[in-house]
């Protein structure tokens, strides 16, 4: 038998192996070690399961669960174990893995108002037994039509419809004992890899707790997020009413010529929610609210949300006045540094908080202030003669990532502030057991906008994204529940609309760089969506902020 040469990036060695050797065999032969569980690998910069067999020369990097792809593999495998346990303990129960919440994942039991601790304990006990049995996750590839038929026979109509509308001749699924399921991406070799998890009752379902992403020897702490949960619940209820729970439903509607109606309904729902927020602000305006603070993570659509909100405030006879946090940056040399010694522009303390609060206090007293401007070229604050003063029917609208942080406005009474959190909380799922990460939605938005309007390539956006996410975890997400209202900026149809813009950008990523792994994953993900024509998007659509054609000036 001929050999293949494997270049392993973990120890920077080259070694020959028999053709057809698995990554597991290669890992053991090379004695690859890690402080944390190694669960998959990048092969020529594409994520592959450890059962992958090499039949030609490859470059391999083994990944542990501190990596994004590693944690995804761990969580998918854990979800299959939970799925099998539920099916065995509650054989007549339907269940959906709906969305991330409270640093875990929410599983809704469809036929139950509440889940008892006894039921949770029984499911968890069976999960632990499955882990102890060390059962293999078996990867099967077959003609799509046969897989569709199998899923339909088992009552998995959501999976059947997803694969049926995928346009693929062959598809893959996984087996665990006598259970079958479909997952977007690789799984661990066996259940024995999944040692750390917990399961607790949560609302009308279960919360699946997962390892901490930075220290995966500990579980993520449970963080109560009742407002976030209610936003998801409302959105999922809406999707259920209009019959678009999953991507297969969306694709079917597209094939039936109903895309135009979906766009209209989605846009109308967003406008209604923005109008409702404006009405709440108007009521609070009568009680003394004079400052609206809008915060949210990157590419959540904060700017368009602010502009549409300002229109609705005017309709409530309140005149909004904008104030940019960007103009309160400290001079560049005073910017705090991150752990790598680089400027940390995401930090709250990159802002001149004393000046900002002094100006804000004076504005609320009715005094006139001199408006600063930050020169991003020189890294200095400048004054160009601009002034600002609030009048009787004015309200100040401030947009920025730190809007919900109490340290931003400690001297302004809560009674004078209205806080809004904006994010693309994607509710539509691939199928009942495969949610769509909200971060993927925002990443695709940002990539399209960066390429079209900022001159950045997909490589630039992908390489910066981990740093962006880290800043969000530190400076934005801990304050989400401080909001008076949460606004979901995701739309039912948007990933199908983004596809034709994002695909050509992602295809420019060469295969010989690390960013190709994410580019390849996103291309595969977008392939689930049928293209839709976005010409019917109104000029005020939030998605226009990223695609272009907006009637708002950015």
N, C-alpha and C positions, 0 to 999 in steps of 0.2 A: 504494500500500500504506500502510495506517495505521501509526502509530508507537506504541510503548509507552515509558513513562517508567521509567527505572531509577534508583533511589537507591542509590548505592554507599557503603557504610559505611567502606571503606578510605580514601577521600579526602573523604568527606562531601559528595558532589556529586550533582546530579540531571542526567540527560541523556536525550534521546530517541533511540531506536533503532528501526529497522524491525521490525515485528512478526515474530517467529520468529527473531530474532538469538540466536546461541548465546552462552553465557558466555565461550567463548574469544574470540569477536569483540568482546564487550563489554570484556573484560579488555585486549585489545590497543588498542582505541579509547581507553580511559581511561588507558592506559599505567600499569597497576597494577604496582608493583615490590615485591620482597621480597628479603631477604638469602638466603632459602631457597626451594626449589621450591614454587610454587603448584600445587596438584594437584586441588582441588575448591572448592566454594563453598557457603555457606549462602544459600538463597533463601527469603525469608520465614521464616527460622529453621529451615529443613529442609535437610539436607545433600543436594546434588545434584552429579552429574558435570559436568565442564566442557563436555560436549557438549549439556547441557540448553538448550532453546530457550524464550525468553520470549515468550508470546503475550498477556500482560497486564502491567500495571504491577507491578513487583517491587522489593523491598529485597534487595540482594545484598551479601554479604561474602565476599571471596575468602580462602581458607585455605591456608596452607603446611603443610609436613610437621612443623612443631613443634607443631601442634594435634593433638588426639587423633583427630579425624575424618580429618585429612590423613595421619597415619601409618597409619591403618587402610587407607585407599585405596592407599597406597604398598605396604604389605605384601600386600594382596590381589592387586594387579597383579603383584608379584614372584612370588607363589605360582603364578599362572597361567603365567608364563614358565617357572618351574621345572617345572610339570606338563607343559607341552608339550615341554620339553627331555627329560625322563625318558621320555615316551612315544615320542620319536623315537630316542633312544639305546638304550633298553631296551624295545622294543615289547611284549614279553610280560610285563613286570613290573607287579605291582599295588603301589600305594603309598598311604600315608595321611599327611596332615598332622595330627599328633596333638596337640601341646601346646607352649606356650612353655617353653624350658629354656635355661639358660646365656646369657640375654639374646639368644637367637635363637629359631628355631622348628624343632622336630624333625620330620623326614620319615622315616617308616619304610618300607623296601623289604620287602614281605611275604615274598618268596620267597628272601631272602638272609640268611645268618647274619652276614655281614660285607660291607662295601662297600670295594673297593680304591681306592687313591688314583688309579689310572688311570681307573676308572669315574667318580669324582668330577670329575676334570679334564675328561673328555669331556663330561659334563653341563654343567659350568660354561662350557666353550668354546661349546657350543651356545646357552646362555643369553645370552652376550655377543654372539653372532651375531644372535640375535633382537632384542636391544636395538639393535644397529647398524642392523638393517633397518627400525626404527621402524614396526613393524606396528600398525595400529589395533586397539584392543579394541572390537569391534562389539557393541552392546547390542541384543538382540532381545526383543520382547514377542509372545507367542503364546498360544493356548488351552493351558491347563495339560495337558489330555489329550494334545495333540500333542507337547508337550515331554516328557512322561512316556514316551510311546512312543519318541521319539528316543533318550532316555537309556537305555531298556531295550535298544534295538537295539545301542547302543554298549557295553553291559555295565556301565553306571553304575546298578546297581540301587539303590544307596544314595540317589542323587539322585532317582531315579524314585519311590521310596517316600516320601521327604520331601515332594515336591511333591504326590504322590497323596493324602497325608493332610493336606495344608495347607488344604483346603477352598476354595482360590482358583479362580475360573473362568479367569483369565488369570495367567500368570507370566512372569518375565524370565530370560534366560540370556545368556551372553557367548560370542562367537566370537573366536578368534585364529588367523587362517589357516584351516586345515581342522580345528582343534581346537575343542571346545566344553566349557563348564564352567558350573557354577552358583556364584554367590558372593552372600553375604549383605551387600549394600552395593555402593557404586559402585567403579569402577576408573578408572585414569588414561586419558587419551585414546589413548595409544599406548605401545608398549614403550620408545620413546626417552626417556620420562620417567624410566625406572628405571635410573639410572646407577651407583648405589652399592650394592653387596652383596658377599657372599662365600659360598662353599659349601665345607664341610669335612666329612670323615668324622666320625661321632659314634655311638658304640656300634654298633648294627646298622643304622644308617641315615645320614642326612645332617643337618647343622646348617646352616640357612639364616640367615646373619648379615645384620643390618639396620642402617640408620643409627642413630646415637645420637639419642635423642629430644630432648635439649637442644641438641646441636650436630650436626645431621644432615649435616654435611660430613665426619664421621668415623663409622666403624663402632662399634657397641657392642663393648666388650671381651668376650672369651669368659670366663665365670666358671664354673669347674667346679662341678657340682651333682649328684654321684653319688647322694646320699641322696634328693634330690627326684626324680631320674630313676627310681629304684627304686620310689618310691611310685606314680608314674604307671604304671610298667610293671606293677606288681601289680594296680592298679585296672583297667587296660585288659585284662589277662588275665582278670580276673573278669567284666568286661562281655562279653568274647568267649565265655566258657564259657556264660553264661546267655543269649546271643544278643541283647544289647541294646547294640550298638556305637554306634548313632546314634539321633537323635530319631525318625526314621521307624519304627524298630523299637519304640520306646517307645509311639508313637501306635498302632501296629498292636496291640501287647499290650493297650493300653487298650480298643480297639475289640473285642477278643476276650474282655474281661472278666478279664484277668489282673493288674489293678492291685493288688488285695489281696495277691497272692503277691509282687509286686515290692516293695511296702512292707515286708512281713514279712522278705524276704531282705535288703533294704538295711539295715533296722534291726538284724537279727541280725548282719550283717557288722560294723557299727560296734560293737556291744556286744562281739563277740568280740575286736576289735582293742583296745578299751579294757581288756578283761580281760587280754589278753596283755601290755599295757603295765604293768598292776598287778602281774602275775606277775614281770616283769622288775625292777620296783622292789623287790618283796619279796625277790628274790634279792640285789639290790644293798644292800638294807637290812641283810642279814646281814653285808655287807662294810663297813658304815659309812655308807651314804648316809642323810642325815637331812633333806635339802632337795630338794623337787621344784619346779622353775621351769617355768611354762607360759607360752609367748609365742605371738603370732600377730597378723596384721593385723586391722583393723576388721571386725567381723561374721563372724569366722571360727568363732565358736561356742566361744570359750575358756571361758566361764563354765559352760555345760552340760557341756563336756568335763571340767572340773575336778570338778563335782559328781558326774558318773557315775564318774569315776576314784576319787573318795573312797569311793563305795559299794563298788567293787571292792577297794580297799585294805582296807576293813573286813572284806571276805570273806577277805582274806589275813591277818587278825588284826593289822593295823596300823591305828592310830587316827590319821587325818589331822587336822592343826590348820591353819587358814587364817590367812594374813597378807596384808593388802592393801597394795600399793605406793602406792595413792592417798593413804593416810594419812601418807605421808612426803614429800608436796609441800613445797617451801620456801614461806615466806610469800609471798603474791602479788607484792609489790613486788620480791622477789628473783628472780622468774622470769626466765630469759634471754629476750631479744627475738629475733625473726626478722629477716630482711632488710627487712621492711616496718615494723619498729618495734613490731610486735604481740607480745603474750606468746606464747612458744613452749612450750605445755604438752606437746607431743610430745617435747621434748628430754629426754635422759637427765638433764641438769643442772637440770631443773625439780624433781628429787628431791633431798632432803637425804641424799646418799650416805654422808656420815660418820656421821650418826645411824643410818641404816638398817644399815650394816655393824657398828656398835657393838652395836646391839640383836641382830642376827643372831649375832654372835660370842658374846655373853652367853647367848643362848638355847641355843646348841649346847654351851655349858659346863654347861648345866643350871640356870642362874641365872634368876631371875624378873625380868621387865622391865615397865616401865610402858608401856602401849600408847598411842600418840598417836592422835588423831582429827583429820582435816582438815576445817575448817568451810568449805564452798565458798561460803557466803553472805558471810562476813567475810574469807575468804582467809587465815585464820590457823590455825596448828596449836593444838590444845587437848588437855589431859589431863583425863579425866573419872573417873579412878580405876580404869580397866580394866587388868588385868595378864595376863601370859601366861608360862607356863613349860612346857617340854617334859619329858615323863616317858619312862620306858624304852621303851614301845611306840608313842611318838608320832613322826610325821614331819610336817615343815612343808611346806605346799603354798602356793606363791606364784604368783599369776596377774598378768601385766602385760606390756605390749608390749616391755619391755626385758629380759625374763627370760633371753634368750640372749646378751646383751651382756656380755663378760667384765668390763667396767668396772663393772657393777652389783655384782658380788660378788668383788672381787679378793682379798679376805683369806680367802675360804672355799676350802679345798682342793677340787680337782675330784673327789676320791674321795668327798666328802660330798654331791655335787650330782648330780641327775638332770634333764636338760633335755629338754623336750617342745616341739616346734613344731606348731602347729595352723593349718591353713588349708583353705579350701574349694577343693580342687584338682579342679575339674570335669573329668571324664574323658570323659563321653559327648559326642559331637560332633553337629553338625547333619547332616553327611554326611562322607564320607571326606576331603574337602578343606576343610572348614569347621569348625574347632574352636570351642568356646565359651570366651570369656575368663573366667578365674576371677574377675576383678574385676567383671564383670557379675553373676555369682552373688552376690558379697558386697554389691554396691551394691543389688541388689533386696532382699536380706535386711534391710539397714540401713534402706532406705526404708520397708519395711513396719513394722519395729519402731519407727522414729522417729515414724511417723504414729500408730500404735496406742497407744504407751506414753509418748512423750516430747513429743507435741504439735507435732511438726515437720511441715511440708508437704513434698511432693516437691521443691518449689523450694528449700527450705532444704537438704535432703539433697544435691540435685544441685549446688547452688552451693558447698557445702563439700567435695564429694568430691575435686576436684583438690588441695586443701590436705591432705586426709587421705592421698591417694596419695603426695604429696611427702614427708610425714613418714614413711610406711612405707618409701619408697625409701632414706631416710637412716638410720632408726633400727631397722628390723626386718629387711628383706630381706638386708642384708649379713651377717647372723648366722645365717641359716637352717641352714646346714650344720654349725653348732656343736651342733645337737640330737643327743641320744642316740637319740631316735625322732621320726619325723614322723607326725602323725595327720591323715588326710584326712577333714574333716568334711562334705564334699559327699556328697549322696545321689542315687541314680540318678533318682528321681522328683521331686526337690524343685522344679525350675523349673516343672513342670506344676502342682504344688501351690501355688506362690507366685503363679501367674498371676492367679487370681481375686481375690487380695488386692492385688496390685500395680497391676493395670489401672485400677481406679477412682481410685487415688491419682495415677497418671500422667496420667489424662485431665483432672485438675484444673489442670494446668499450662497457662496461657494461651499462645496462639500468638505473642503480641507481645513475648515476653521471650527472652533467649538460651538459657535452660534448656530451652526447648521442643524444641530440636534433639535433645538427649539423650533427652528424654521420648518423642519420636516414634520415635527409633531403638529404644528399649527396648520400646515397644508393638509395633512390627513384629517384633522378636525374639521376644517372648512369644507372638505369633500362630502360631509354628511348633508350639507345644505344645498338645495336647489337654488340656482341664481334667480334673483328677482330684479325686475327693472325698477330703478329708483326714481324715474322721472316724475312719478306722482307724489314724491315727497314735497310737502309745502316748503316755501322759502324760510319759514320760521321753525322748521323741524330741528330738534336738538342734534340730529345726526348730521345736519348740514355744517355744523361746526367742524366736523372731521372730513366730510366728503366735498364740501364746497357748495356754492350756490345759495348761501344764506342771505337773507335780507338784512341781517344784523351786521354791524361793522365791528370787527374784532381788532 
